[in-house]
């Protein structure tokens, strides 16, 4: 049983690969940070600001003077 588990663990990286798939170049630390941290946080902030502005309480309108006071 242990031998079959070790054999399955050895083949695990091959399971996720398609036939003839070649991995590309790795990402730099800056690219990784930009793609997986900065971009999602920026998108979240933009959506939050849009929703905050859309749901912010409106200012009460001042009453318009319709007649001249004597």
BELRA-V612509 format. One record per pair of residues at least 12 apart in sequence whose ideal C-beta (glycine too) atoms are under 6 Angstrom apart, sorted by the first residue. I is the first residue (numbers start at 1). J is the second residue. Records with the same first field share a line. If there is no record, write none. Layout:
I->J / J
This chain:
none
